[in-house]
Amino acid sequence: MDKKKHTGRGHTRRDALKLFGMLGGSLALHGVLGGVPAFAWANTATGWQVTDMPSLIGKRMLVTGGSSGMGFEDALALSRAGAQVIIAARNAQRGAESIERIRAQVPDARVRFEQLDLADLASVRSLAQRLNAEGEVLDVLINNAAIMAPPQRGVSRDGFEMQLATNFFGHFALTGLLLPSLRESSDPRVVTLASIAVNRGRINFDDLQSENNYNPYAAYAQSKLACLMMAFELQRRSLANNWGIRSVAAHPGVAVTELVERGPGLQSEFGRQWAQDREVYHSAAQGALSSLFAATAAEAEGGRYYGPTGEEEKRGPLGLARVPEAAADADDAARLWSVAERLTGVRYG
């Protein structure tokens, strides 16, 4: 049996540390769409804080992975601003606990839990059917949930590599299936979370599922690059088809959440290196700032990518994030979109 194919062993310390490493080869793109200047170093959103969020009374918002980490912080902040919040996640007990924590701080919060396993397309379809059947407008979808760099190659219920399934295919399908409810909103937004790891990512169309060579960090970077490309392509298609969707991408920098613990593990070489520096990383609440800006700020624009602007974008004040050349390739994005439609069976519009 091919050890690399089935265990992913042999990846190096360099592979792990490159995941959040240098940003070489990226571009400061102000926009990736036609009619928008391609290159601009001007920044936006500097100084924006959660206290700058507008009232969200009357808004209905869905956060995937909202029971922990940055997703929980999204749900808490949105509830404070008056939104009706749906937390979609796998674990019902953790979901109930997160709702209790939110209501302890926001007694009148309008928040509920819905079961969702992004690595199971049947679960994705079930949630979308339930929400669409309610006949209510969905104003904002925050595609937040993710897994990162499990040491062993996993396979989803549908036969996809687990990181690609959870981080990308599940969100691609969910967004497409919820399009009818989103289009009923007066200001529909889809916020998709990427990562600074995209700067080291590439879409390997010849081995998209990492069947021939599984490197956990490369697979993570690919899945997050796919999310970023999806966000840009959704904006292009929204404009072309008059869907009215504002598709915005965001990344948190490096935030202290459970992502490392549940992925490579705290005892892994990557985990130990991460733990050494965790005191200077963003908190989960700070990491959520970019997605909250993208989801609520009037000045957040479709086709943009927001995140911290400090050293290597790991932390720092909010602004426009750097977009790697791979993410700005419209031809590759269209090709990836077609692959995702074929494999998930979900077509938009």
Secondary structure by P-SEA (a helix, b strand, c coil): ccccccccccccaaaaaaccccccccccccccccccccccccccccccccccccccccbbbbbccccccaaaaaaaaaaaaccbbbbbcccaaaaaaaaaaaaacccccccbbbbbccccaaaaaaaaaaaaaacccccbbbccccccccccccccccccccccccccaaaaaaaaaaaaaaaaccbbbbbbbbcccccccccccccccccccccaaaaaaaaaaaaaaaaaaaaaaaaaaccccbbbbbbcccccccccccccccccaaaaaaaacccccccccccaaaaaaaaccccccccccccccccccccccccbbbbccccccaaaaaaaaaaaaaaaccccc
